[in-house]
């Protein structure tokens, strides 16, 4: 099964930090996973609606325009 970036981070930190610490961070990871899910779904529907699977923008351009400036 594939992992999203947030899920993989959660797995890696669980191994490094241990389950007790990860239990304290459970809610934060659940919130981050929900945000990540919304972003993935939004990206899919934006590309579907605009017919841009192979159109005007590359995936990198979409990412940079949508998320890069927010960091």
C-alpha positions in Angstrom: 0.0 0.0 0.0 1.2 3.5 -0.8 1.6 6.1 1.8 1.1 9.8 1.5 3.9 12.1 2.6 2.3 12.8 5.9 1.6 9.1 6.5 5.2 8.2 5.7 6.4 10.9 8.1 4.2 9.5 10.8 5.6 5.9 10.2 9.2 7.2 10.2 8.7 9.3 13.4 7.0 6.4 15.1 10.0 4.2 14.5 12.4 7.0 15.6 10.6 8.5 18.5 8.5 5.6 19.8 4.8 5.0 20.2 4.4 6.9 23.4 5.5 10.2 21.9 3.5 9.5 18.7 0.3 9.0 20.7 0.7 12.6 22.0 1.0 13.8 18.4 -2.0 11.7 17.1 -4.4 14.6 16.7 -1.9 16.8 14.9 -1.1 14.0 12.4 -4.9 13.4 11.8 -5.4 17.1 11.0 -2.3 17.1 8.7 -3.6 14.0 6.9 -7.0 15.6 6.4 -5.5 18.7 5.0 -3.3 16.7 2.7 -6.3 14.7 1.5 -8.2 17.9 0.7 -5.2 19.2 -1.3 -4.9 15.9 -3.3 -8.7 15.9 -4.1 -8.7 19.6 -5.0 -5.7 19.1 -7.3 -7.5 16.2 -9.0 -10.8 18.0 -9.5 -9.0 21.2 -10.6 -7.2 19.3 -13.3 -10.3 17.4 -14.3 -12.5 20.5 -14.6 -9.9 22.5 -16.5 -8.9 19.5 -18.7 -5.3 20.0 -17.8 -4.1 16.5 -17.5 -1.5 17.3 -20.2 -2.5 20.9 -20.8 -1.1 24.2 -20.0 0.6 23.6 -16.6 2.9 20.9 -15.4 2.4 19.3 -12.1 5.4 21.3 -10.7 3.9 24.6 -11.9 0.6 23.7 -10.3 2.3 22.9 -7.0 4.4 26.0 -7.1 1.5 28.3 -7.8 -0.8 26.6 -5.3 1.5 25.8 -2.4 5.0 27.1 -2.7 4.3 30.7 -1.9 2.3 29.7 1.2 5.4 28.3 3.0 
